[in-house]
């Protein structure tokens, strides 16, 4: 059964889509079967994976509205992971789901028939805490939170953590914090080092050891419709995402066995301090 990981942060520009696409490619390179779900109406993960969102026969909208089985909408990519494309139609899907019964469970129900085909399912969430994001958190076993090492790094993070806490109470008791990933990191930047230290101080071992650096090649890759692994596999960005994939694989092995009947490990008590509201010094 696949481990489902939502890549989420309501703050835009933190490397969320970059992480979803390049982690999918890195896991595929590590011989994991991977499905990437583009749940963002902007469709950036779809385009960055080398799939034209304007030319696909169907996307996540048709799946969420139960107009098409998910297997018929999934497409293969050149980086050897599968993709459920996203696009602007997802905004319409969200509106139509507002009055639906069990609306937060729609994605979870649609993923169930294909979950056995994959080792990992990654969900690229929109940069907001809307119904699409709630669907992702309800379906997921873990949440991977990219955090940019900048002055307002934790702005909005407390809202996301409160949402995760609420989802755990009402919809998905097995939801875990997969980890906080430092992105766009420049070791020469004193502010970046300070933010990194504060993240580690507050969140402890939930801060992943892997760090994604600022890297020109990483920024260029989406414009060529390629994950960094295909665009420039020797770049610092590609090496960083290979390291991230390895770290998540090791963590997943350590979290077994799974919780009863769910395919997901039970929520760890050590997550509770993470779900407390952070009060970093530089935001006081």
PALOMAR-422105 format. One line per field, with one value per residue: residue number from 1; x, y, z of N, C-alpha, C in turn. Coordinates in steps of 0.2 Angstrom, whole numbers, plus 5000, padded with zeros to 4 digits. Each point is the difference from the previous one (the first is absolute). Layout:
pos	(NUM; ...)
n.X	(X; ...)
n.Y	(Y; ...)
n.Z	(Z; ...)
ca.X	(X; ...)
ca.Y	(Y; ...)
ca.Z	(Z; ...)
c.X	(X; ...)
c.Y	(Y; ...)
c.Z	(Z; ...)
//
This chain:
pos	(1; 2; 3; 4; 5; 6; 7; 8; 9; 10; 11; 12; 13; 14; 15; 16; 17; 18; 19; 20; 21; 22; 23; 24; 25; 26; 27; 28; 29; 30; 31; 32; 33; 34; 35; 36; 37; 38; 39; 40; 41; 42; 43; 44; 45; 46; 47; 48; 49; 50; 51; 52; 53; 54; 55; 56; 57; 58; 59; 60; 61; 62; 63; 64; 65; 66; 67; 68; 69; 70; 71; 72; 73; 74; 75; 76; 77; 78; 79; 80; 81; 82; 83; 84; 85; 86; 87; 88; 89; 90; 91; 92; 93; 94; 95; 96; 97; 98; 99; 100; 101; 102; 103; 104; 105; 106; 107; 108; 109; 110; 111; 112; 113; 114; 115; 116; 117; 118; 119; 120; 121; 122; 123; 124; 125; 126; 127; 128; 129; 130; 131; 132; 133; 134; 135; 136; 137; 138; 139; 140; 141; 142; 143; 144; 145; 146; 147; 148; 149; 150; 151; 152; 153; 154; 155; 156; 157; 158; 159; 160; 161; 162; 163; 164; 165; 166; 167; 168; 169; 170; 171; 172; 173; 174; 175; 176; 177; 178; 179; 180; 181; 182; 183; 184; 185; 186; 187; 188; 189; 190; 191; 192; 193; 194; 195; 196; 197; 198; 199; 200; 201; 202; 203; 204; 205; 206; 207; 208; 209; 210; 211; 212; 213; 214; 215; 216; 217; 218; 219; 220; 221; 222; 223; 224; 225; 226; 227; 228; 229; 230; 231; 232; 233; 234; 235; 236; 237; 238; 239; 240; 241; 242; 243; 244; 245; 246; 247; 248; 249; 250; 251; 252; 253; 254; 255; 256; 257; 258; 259; 260; 261; 262; 263; 264; 265; 266; 267; 268; 269; 270; 271; 272; 273; 274; 275; 276; 277; 278; 279; 280; 281; 282; 283; 284)
n.X	(5004; 4999; 5006; 4996; 5003; 4997; 5002; 5000; 4998; 4997; 5006; 4999; 5003; 4998; 4998; 4994; 4999; 5005; 4999; 4993; 5001; 5005; 4996; 4995; 5004; 5002; 4994; 4998; 5005; 4997; 4997; 4997; 4995; 5000; 4995; 5001; 4997; 4999; 4999; 5004; 4994; 5006; 5000; 5004; 4997; 4994; 5000; 5002; 4995; 4999; 4995; 4998; 4999; 5002; 5004; 5000; 4999; 5003; 4997; 5003; 4998; 5001; 5006; 5001; 4998; 5004; 5003; 5006; 5002; 5003; 4999; 4994; 5001; 5003; 5005; 5004; 5006; 5005; 4998; 4996; 4997; 4994; 4996; 4997; 4999; 5002; 4996; 4998; 4998; 5005; 5001; 4998; 5005; 5005; 4998; 5000; 5005; 4999; 4995; 5005; 4997; 5003; 4999; 5002; 4996; 4998; 5005; 4999; 4994; 5002; 5004; 4995; 4996; 5004; 4998; 4997; 5000; 5000; 5006; 5000; 4995; 5003; 4998; 5001; 5000; 4994; 5003; 4995; 4996; 4999; 4994; 5004; 5002; 4994; 4998; 5006; 4999; 4993; 5002; 5004; 5006; 5004; 5003; 5003; 5003; 5001; 5006; 4998; 5006; 4995; 4999; 4995; 5006; 4999; 5000; 4995; 5006; 4999; 4998; 5005; 5004; 4997; 5001; 5006; 5000; 4996; 5004; 5005; 4997; 4998; 5005; 5006; 4998; 5002; 4998; 5006; 5004; 5001; 5000; 5004; 4999; 5006; 4997; 5003; 5004; 5002; 5005; 5001; 4994; 5002; 4995; 5002; 5006; 4998; 4997; 5005; 5004; 4996; 4999; 5007; 5001; 4996; 5002; 5006; 4999; 4995; 5006; 4999; 5004; 4996; 5005; 4995; 5006; 5002; 4997; 5004; 5003; 4999; 5002; 5005; 5001; 4995; 5003; 5003; 4996; 5006; 4999; 5003; 4997; 4995; 4999; 5002; 5002; 5005; 4994; 5002; 4996; 5002; 5007; 4997; 4997; 5006; 5003; 4995; 5000; 5007; 4999; 4996; 5004; 5005; 4997; 4998; 5006; 5002; 4995; 5002; 4995; 4996; 4996; 4995; 4999; 5006; 5005; 4998; 5006; 4998; 4996; 5006; 5001; 5006; 4995; 4998; 5006; 5000; 4995; 5004; 4998; 5004; 5005; 5002; 5007; 5002; 4995; 5003)
n.Y	(4994; 5005; 5004; 5004; 5004; 5005; 5004; 5003; 5006; 5003; 5001; 5004; 4998; 4994; 4998; 5001; 5003; 5004; 5000; 5001; 5004; 5003; 5000; 5001; 5004; 5003; 4999; 5002; 5004; 5001; 4999; 5005; 4997; 5006; 5002; 5005; 5002; 5003; 5003; 5003; 5005; 5003; 4993; 5004; 4995; 5001; 5007; 5000; 4995; 5005; 5001; 5002; 5004; 5003; 4994; 4999; 4994; 4999; 5003; 5003; 5005; 4997; 4999; 5006; 5002; 4995; 5004; 4998; 4993; 5000; 4994; 5003; 5004; 4995; 5004; 4997; 5001; 5005; 5003; 4996; 5006; 4998; 5003; 5003; 5002; 5006; 5005; 5005; 4994; 4999; 5007; 4999; 4995; 5005; 5004; 4995; 4999; 5006; 4997; 4997; 4994; 5000; 5006; 5000; 4995; 5005; 5003; 4999; 5000; 5005; 5001; 4998; 5001; 5005; 5000; 4994; 5005; 5004; 5002; 5005; 5003; 5005; 5005; 5004; 5003; 5003; 5006; 4997; 5002; 4998; 4999; 5002; 5004; 5001; 4999; 5004; 5004; 4999; 5001; 5004; 4996; 5005; 5005; 5002; 5004; 5003; 5002; 5006; 5000; 5004; 5007; 4999; 4996; 5002; 5005; 4999; 4998; 5005; 5004; 4999; 5001; 5006; 5000; 4999; 5003; 5004; 4999; 4999; 5005; 5003; 4999; 5001; 4996; 4998; 5006; 5000; 5003; 5000; 5007; 5004; 5002; 5001; 5005; 5001; 4995; 5006; 4995; 5004; 4999; 5005; 5003; 4997; 5001; 5006; 5001; 4997; 5003; 5005; 4998; 4999; 5005; 5002; 4997; 5000; 4993; 5005; 5003; 4999; 4995; 4998; 5004; 5004; 5000; 5006; 4999; 5003; 4995; 5000; 5006; 4998; 4994; 5003; 5005; 4995; 5001; 5001; 4994; 5003; 4994; 5003; 5006; 4999; 4994; 5004; 5004; 5005; 5002; 4997; 5002; 5006; 5000; 4998; 5005; 5005; 4998; 5000; 5007; 5001; 4996; 5003; 5005; 4999; 4997; 5005; 5002; 4995; 4996; 4999; 5005; 4997; 4996; 5004; 4996; 5004; 5002; 4998; 5006; 5003; 4998; 4998; 4999; 4998; 4999; 4996; 4997; 5002; 5005; 5000; 5002; 5000; 5000; 4999; 4997; 5001)
n.Z	(5000; 4996; 5002; 5003; 4996; 5003; 4994; 5006; 4998; 5004; 5002; 4995; 4995; 5003; 4994; 5001; 4994; 5000; 5006; 4999; 4995; 5003; 5005; 4996; 4996; 5006; 5002; 4994; 5001; 5007; 4994; 5002; 5000; 4996; 5003; 4995; 5005; 4994; 5006; 4996; 5001; 5002; 5002; 5004; 5004; 4997; 4999; 5006; 5000; 4996; 5003; 4994; 5005; 4994; 4999; 5007; 4999; 5006; 5005; 5006; 4997; 4994; 5003; 5002; 4994; 5000; 4995; 5004; 4999; 5006; 4999; 4998; 5006; 5003; 4999; 4996; 5003; 4998; 5006; 4996; 5001; 5003; 4996; 5005; 4994; 5000; 5002; 4997; 4997; 5004; 4998; 4994; 5001; 5002; 4995; 4995; 5003; 5000; 4996; 4998; 5001; 5006; 4998; 5006; 4999; 4995; 5002; 5006; 4999; 4996; 5005; 5003; 4994; 5000; 5007; 4998; 4995; 5005; 5001; 4997; 5003; 4996; 5004; 4994; 5005; 5000; 4999; 5002; 5006; 4994; 4997; 4995; 5004; 5003; 4993; 4998; 5005; 4997; 4994; 5003; 5000; 4996; 5004; 4994; 5005; 4994; 5002; 4997; 5000; 5002; 5000; 4995; 5002; 5006; 4995; 5003; 5002; 5004; 4995; 4996; 5005; 5001; 4993; 5000; 5006; 4996; 4995; 5004; 5003; 4994; 4996; 5003; 5004; 4994; 4999; 4997; 5004; 4994; 5000; 5003; 4994; 5001; 4997; 4994; 5002; 5003; 5001; 4995; 5000; 5004; 4997; 4995; 5002; 5001; 4994; 4997; 5004; 4998; 4994; 5000; 5003; 4996; 4995; 5002; 5001; 5000; 5001; 4993; 5000; 4995; 4996; 4998; 4996; 5000; 4995; 4995; 4999; 5006; 5000; 4996; 5003; 5004; 4998; 5002; 5005; 5004; 5004; 5005; 5001; 4996; 5003; 5006; 4999; 4997; 5000; 5003; 4996; 4994; 5002; 5001; 4995; 4997; 5004; 4998; 4994; 5001; 5003; 4995; 4996; 5003; 5000; 4993; 4999; 5003; 4996; 4997; 5002; 4995; 5001; 5004; 4994; 5000; 5001; 5005; 5002; 5006; 5002; 4999; 5007; 4997; 4997; 5006; 5001; 4994; 5003; 5005; 5001; 4994; 5003; 4994; 5002; 4994; 5002; 5005)
ca.X	(4996; 5004; 5000; 4997; 5003; 4997; 5005; 4996; 5002; 4995; 5004; 5003; 5007; 5005; 5003; 4995; 4999; 5007; 5001; 4996; 5002; 5007; 5000; 4997; 5005; 5005; 4997; 4999; 5007; 5002; 4996; 4994; 4994; 4997; 4994; 4999; 4993; 5000; 4994; 5001; 4997; 5005; 5003; 5007; 5004; 4999; 5005; 5007; 5001; 5001; 4993; 4996; 4993; 4995; 4999; 4998; 4992; 4997; 5005; 4997; 4993; 4995; 5001; 4997; 4993; 4998; 4998; 5004; 5004; 5007; 5005; 5000; 5002; 5007; 5005; 5007; 5005; 5006; 5004; 4998; 4995; 4994; 4997; 4993; 5001; 4996; 4998; 4995; 4994; 5000; 4996; 4993; 4998; 4999; 4993; 4995; 5001; 4998; 4994; 5000; 5001; 5007; 5004; 5007; 5002; 4999; 5007; 5002; 4996; 5002; 5007; 5000; 5001; 5007; 5005; 5004; 5005; 5006; 5003; 4999; 4996; 5001; 4995; 5002; 4994; 5000; 5003; 4995; 4997; 4993; 4997; 5004; 5005; 4996; 5000; 5006; 5002; 4996; 5003; 5007; 5003; 5004; 5000; 5006; 4999; 5006; 5001; 5006; 5005; 5000; 4998; 4994; 4999; 4995; 4993; 4995; 5001; 4995; 4993; 5000; 5001; 4993; 4995; 5002; 4997; 4993; 4999; 5002; 4994; 4994; 5000; 5005; 5004; 5006; 5004; 5006; 5005; 5005; 5006; 5001; 5006; 5003; 5001; 5003; 5005; 5007; 5004; 5004; 4995; 4999; 4993; 4998; 5003; 4996; 4994; 5001; 5001; 4994; 4996; 5002; 4998; 4993; 4997; 5004; 5001; 4996; 5003; 5004; 5007; 5001; 4998; 5000; 5003; 4998; 5004; 4998; 4998; 4994; 4995; 4999; 4997; 4993; 4999; 5002; 4995; 5003; 5003; 5007; 5004; 5001; 5003; 5007; 5000; 5006; 5000; 4999; 4993; 4999; 5003; 4996; 4993; 5001; 5001; 4993; 4996; 5003; 4999; 4993; 4999; 5003; 4995; 4995; 5001; 5001; 4993; 4996; 4995; 4994; 4994; 4996; 4995; 5000; 5006; 5004; 5002; 4996; 5004; 5005; 4999; 5005; 4997; 4996; 5004; 5001; 4993; 5000; 5001; 5007; 5001; 5007; 5002; 5000; 4993; 4997)
ca.Y	(5006; 5006; 5005; 5006; 5006; 5006; 5005; 5005; 5006; 5005; 5005; 4999; 5001; 4997; 4994; 4994; 4996; 4997; 4994; 4995; 4997; 4998; 4994; 4995; 4997; 4996; 4994; 4995; 4999; 4995; 4994; 5000; 5001; 5006; 5004; 5007; 5003; 5008; 5002; 5007; 5002; 5003; 4995; 5000; 4994; 4996; 5003; 4999; 4993; 4999; 4999; 5006; 5000; 5002; 4995; 4993; 4998; 5001; 5002; 4998; 5003; 4995; 4994; 5003; 5000; 4993; 4999; 4996; 4997; 5003; 4996; 5003; 5007; 5000; 5000; 4999; 5005; 4998; 4998; 4993; 5000; 5002; 5007; 5002; 5007; 5006; 5005; 5005; 4997; 4998; 5005; 4998; 4994; 5002; 5004; 4995; 4996; 5004; 4998; 4993; 4997; 4998; 5004; 5000; 4993; 4998; 4998; 4993; 4995; 4999; 4997; 4993; 4994; 5000; 5001; 4994; 5000; 5005; 5000; 5007; 5005; 5007; 5004; 5007; 5004; 5007; 5004; 5002; 4995; 4999; 4993; 4996; 4999; 4996; 4993; 4997; 4998; 4995; 4994; 4999; 4997; 5005; 5007; 5002; 5007; 5004; 5006; 5004; 5003; 5007; 5003; 4998; 4993; 4996; 5004; 4995; 4993; 4998; 4998; 4993; 4995; 5000; 4997; 4993; 4998; 5000; 4994; 4994; 4999; 4999; 4997; 4996; 4999; 4997; 5005; 5001; 5005; 4996; 5004; 5007; 5000; 5007; 5001; 5006; 5001; 5002; 5000; 5007; 5005; 5000; 5000; 4993; 4996; 5001; 4997; 4993; 4999; 5001; 4995; 4994; 5001; 4999; 4994; 4995; 4996; 5000; 5004; 4995; 5002; 5002; 5007; 5002; 5006; 5004; 4997; 5003; 4994; 4998; 5005; 5000; 4994; 5000; 5004; 4995; 4994; 4994; 5000; 5001; 4994; 4999; 5006; 5001; 4995; 5001; 5006; 5000; 4999; 4993; 4996; 5001; 4996; 4993; 4999; 5000; 4994; 4995; 5001; 4998; 4993; 4997; 5002; 4996; 4994; 5000; 5001; 4994; 4998; 5005; 5000; 4995; 5001; 5007; 5001; 5006; 5000; 5005; 5006; 4999; 5005; 5005; 5005; 5005; 5007; 5003; 5003; 5006; 5006; 5003; 5007; 5002; 5007; 5005; 5002; 5003)
ca.Z	(5000; 4999; 5005; 4997; 5003; 4998; 5001; 5001; 5004; 4998; 4998; 4993; 4999; 5005; 4996; 5001; 4994; 4999; 5004; 4998; 4994; 5000; 5005; 4996; 4996; 5004; 5003; 4994; 4998; 5005; 4999; 5003; 4996; 5003; 4997; 5002; 4999; 5000; 5003; 5000; 4993; 4996; 4996; 4999; 5001; 4994; 4995; 5002; 4999; 4993; 4998; 4998; 5003; 4996; 4995; 5003; 4999; 5006; 5006; 5006; 5000; 4998; 5005; 5006; 4998; 4999; 4993; 4996; 5005; 5001; 4996; 4993; 5000; 5001; 4995; 5001; 4998; 4997; 5006; 5003; 5005; 4997; 5002; 4999; 4998; 5003; 4995; 5002; 5001; 5007; 5004; 4999; 5004; 5007; 5001; 5000; 5006; 5006; 5002; 5000; 5006; 5001; 4995; 5002; 4999; 4993; 4997; 5003; 4997; 4993; 5000; 5003; 4995; 4997; 5005; 5000; 4994; 5001; 5006; 5002; 4996; 5002; 4998; 5000; 5003; 4998; 5005; 5005; 5004; 4997; 5000; 4997; 5005; 5005; 4997; 5000; 5007; 5003; 4997; 5001; 5007; 5002; 4996; 4999; 4999; 4998; 5004; 4997; 5005; 4999; 5006; 5002; 4999; 5004; 5000; 4998; 5002; 5006; 4997; 4997; 5006; 5003; 4996; 5001; 5006; 4999; 4995; 5004; 5004; 4997; 4994; 4999; 5007; 4999; 4997; 5003; 4997; 4996; 5002; 4997; 4995; 4999; 4992; 4998; 5006; 4998; 5006; 5001; 5003; 5007; 5002; 4999; 5006; 5006; 5000; 5001; 5007; 5004; 4998; 5004; 5007; 5001; 4997; 5002; 4994; 4995; 4995; 4997; 4999; 4993; 4999; 4993; 4999; 4994; 4994; 4994; 4996; 5003; 4998; 4993; 4998; 4998; 4993; 4995; 5001; 5003; 5007; 5000; 4999; 4993; 4997; 5002; 5006; 5004; 5003; 5008; 5002; 4999; 5005; 5006; 4999; 5001; 5007; 5003; 4999; 5004; 5007; 5001; 5000; 5006; 5005; 4999; 5003; 5008; 5002; 4999; 4996; 4999; 5005; 4999; 4995; 4997; 4996; 5003; 5007; 5005; 5001; 5005; 5005; 4999; 4995; 5004; 5001; 4994; 4998; 5004; 4996; 5001; 5002; 4998; 5003; 4995; 4999; 5006)
c.X	(5004; 4999; 4998; 5003; 4998; 5006; 4996; 5003; 4995; 5004; 5003; 5007; 5005; 5003; 4996; 4999; 5007; 5001; 4996; 5003; 5007; 5000; 4997; 5005; 5006; 4998; 5000; 5007; 5003; 4995; 4994; 4994; 4996; 4995; 5000; 4993; 5001; 4993; 5000; 4997; 5005; 5003; 5007; 5004; 4999; 5005; 5007; 5002; 5000; 4993; 4996; 4993; 4994; 4998; 4998; 4992; 4996; 5005; 4996; 4993; 4995; 5000; 4996; 4992; 4997; 4997; 5004; 5004; 5007; 5005; 5000; 5003; 5008; 5004; 5007; 5004; 5006; 5005; 4998; 4995; 4993; 4997; 4992; 5000; 4995; 4999; 4995; 4994; 4999; 4996; 4992; 4998; 4999; 4993; 4995; 5000; 4997; 4994; 5000; 5001; 5007; 5005; 5008; 5003; 5001; 5007; 5002; 4996; 5002; 5007; 5000; 5001; 5007; 5006; 5005; 5005; 5006; 5003; 4999; 4995; 5001; 4994; 5002; 4993; 5001; 5002; 4994; 4997; 4993; 4998; 5005; 5006; 4998; 5000; 5006; 5002; 4996; 5003; 5007; 5001; 5004; 5000; 5007; 5000; 5006; 4999; 5006; 5004; 5000; 4996; 4993; 4998; 4994; 4993; 4995; 5001; 4996; 4993; 5000; 5000; 4993; 4995; 5002; 4998; 4993; 4998; 5001; 4994; 4994; 5000; 5005; 5005; 5007; 5005; 5006; 5004; 5005; 5007; 5000; 5006; 5002; 5002; 5003; 5005; 5007; 5004; 5004; 4995; 4999; 4993; 4998; 5002; 4996; 4993; 5000; 5001; 4994; 4995; 5002; 4999; 4993; 4997; 5004; 5001; 4995; 5002; 5005; 5007; 5002; 4998; 5001; 5003; 4997; 5004; 4997; 4997; 4993; 4994; 4998; 4996; 4993; 4999; 5002; 4995; 5003; 5002; 5008; 5004; 5001; 5004; 5007; 5001; 5006; 5000; 4998; 4992; 4998; 5002; 4996; 4994; 5001; 5002; 4994; 4997; 5003; 4998; 4992; 4999; 5003; 4995; 4993; 5001; 5000; 4993; 4996; 5000; 4994; 4995; 4995; 4995; 5000; 5006; 5004; 5002; 4996; 5004; 5004; 5000; 5005; 4997; 4997; 5004; 5000; 4993; 4999; 5001; 5007; 5000; 5007; 5002; 4999; 4993; 4997; 4999)
c.Y	(5006; 5004; 5006; 5006; 5006; 5005; 5007; 5006; 5006; 5006; 4999; 5001; 4997; 4994; 4994; 4996; 4998; 4994; 4994; 4996; 4997; 4994; 4994; 4997; 4997; 4994; 4995; 4998; 4994; 4993; 5000; 5002; 5006; 5003; 5007; 5003; 5008; 5002; 5008; 5002; 5003; 4995; 5000; 4994; 4996; 5002; 4998; 4993; 4999; 4998; 5006; 4999; 5002; 4995; 4994; 4999; 5001; 5002; 4998; 5002; 4994; 4994; 5002; 5000; 4993; 5000; 4995; 4996; 5002; 4997; 5002; 5006; 5000; 4999; 4998; 5006; 4997; 4998; 4994; 5000; 5001; 5006; 5000; 5007; 5005; 5005; 5005; 4997; 4998; 5005; 4998; 4994; 5001; 5003; 4995; 4995; 5003; 4997; 4992; 4996; 4997; 5003; 4999; 4993; 4998; 4998; 4994; 4995; 4999; 4997; 4993; 4994; 5000; 5000; 4994; 4999; 5003; 4999; 5007; 5004; 5007; 5004; 5007; 5004; 5007; 5005; 5003; 4994; 4999; 4993; 4995; 4998; 4995; 4993; 4997; 4998; 4994; 4993; 4998; 4997; 5005; 5006; 5002; 5008; 5003; 5007; 5004; 5003; 5007; 5003; 4998; 4993; 4997; 5004; 4995; 4993; 4998; 4998; 4993; 4995; 4999; 4996; 4992; 4997; 4999; 4994; 4994; 4999; 4998; 4995; 4994; 4999; 4997; 5005; 5002; 5006; 4996; 5003; 5007; 5000; 5008; 5000; 5007; 5003; 5002; 5001; 5006; 5005; 4999; 4999; 4993; 4995; 5001; 4997; 4992; 4998; 5000; 4994; 4993; 5001; 4999; 4994; 4994; 4995; 4999; 5005; 4995; 5002; 5002; 5007; 5001; 5007; 5005; 4998; 5002; 4994; 4997; 5005; 5000; 4994; 5000; 5003; 4995; 4993; 4994; 5001; 5001; 4994; 4998; 5006; 5000; 4995; 5001; 5007; 4999; 4999; 4993; 4995; 5001; 4996; 4992; 4998; 5000; 4993; 4994; 5000; 4998; 4993; 4997; 5002; 4995; 4993; 5000; 5001; 4994; 4996; 5005; 4999; 4995; 5003; 5006; 5000; 5005; 4999; 5004; 5006; 4999; 5006; 5006; 5006; 5006; 5007; 5004; 5004; 5006; 5006; 5003; 5007; 5002; 5007; 5005; 5002; 5003; 5007)
c.Z	(5000; 5006; 4996; 5004; 4997; 5001; 5000; 5004; 4997; 4997; 4993; 4999; 5004; 4997; 5001; 4994; 4998; 5004; 4998; 4993; 5001; 5005; 4996; 4996; 5003; 5003; 4994; 4998; 5005; 4999; 5004; 4995; 5003; 4996; 5003; 4999; 5000; 5002; 5000; 4993; 4996; 4995; 4999; 5001; 4993; 4995; 5001; 4999; 4992; 4997; 4999; 5003; 4996; 4995; 5003; 4999; 5006; 5006; 5006; 5001; 4999; 5005; 5007; 5000; 4998; 4993; 4996; 5006; 4999; 4995; 4992; 4999; 5001; 4994; 5002; 4999; 4998; 5006; 5004; 5006; 4997; 5003; 4999; 4999; 5004; 4995; 5003; 5002; 5007; 5004; 4999; 5004; 5007; 5002; 5000; 5006; 5006; 5004; 5000; 5007; 5000; 4996; 5002; 4998; 4993; 4997; 5003; 4997; 4993; 5000; 5002; 4995; 4997; 5005; 5000; 4995; 5002; 5007; 5003; 4996; 5003; 4998; 5001; 5002; 4997; 5006; 5004; 5003; 4998; 5000; 4996; 5004; 5005; 4997; 5001; 5007; 5003; 4996; 5002; 5006; 5003; 4996; 5000; 4999; 4998; 5004; 4997; 5006; 4999; 5006; 5002; 4999; 5003; 5000; 4996; 5002; 5006; 4998; 4997; 5006; 5003; 4996; 5000; 5006; 5000; 4996; 5004; 5005; 4997; 4994; 4999; 5006; 4999; 4996; 5004; 4996; 4997; 5001; 4997; 4996; 4999; 4993; 4999; 5005; 4997; 5006; 5001; 5003; 5007; 5002; 4998; 5005; 5006; 5000; 5000; 5007; 5004; 4998; 5004; 5007; 5002; 4998; 5001; 4994; 4995; 4994; 4997; 4999; 4993; 5000; 4992; 4999; 4995; 4994; 4994; 4996; 5003; 4998; 4992; 4998; 4998; 4994; 4994; 5000; 5002; 5007; 5000; 4999; 4993; 4996; 5002; 5006; 5004; 5004; 5008; 5001; 4999; 5006; 5007; 5000; 5001; 5007; 5004; 4999; 5004; 5007; 5001; 5000; 5006; 5006; 5000; 5003; 5007; 5003; 5000; 5007; 5000; 5005; 4997; 4995; 4996; 4995; 5002; 5007; 5004; 5001; 5006; 5005; 4999; 4995; 5004; 5001; 4994; 4998; 5005; 4996; 5001; 5002; 4999; 5002; 4994; 4998; 5006; 4999)
//
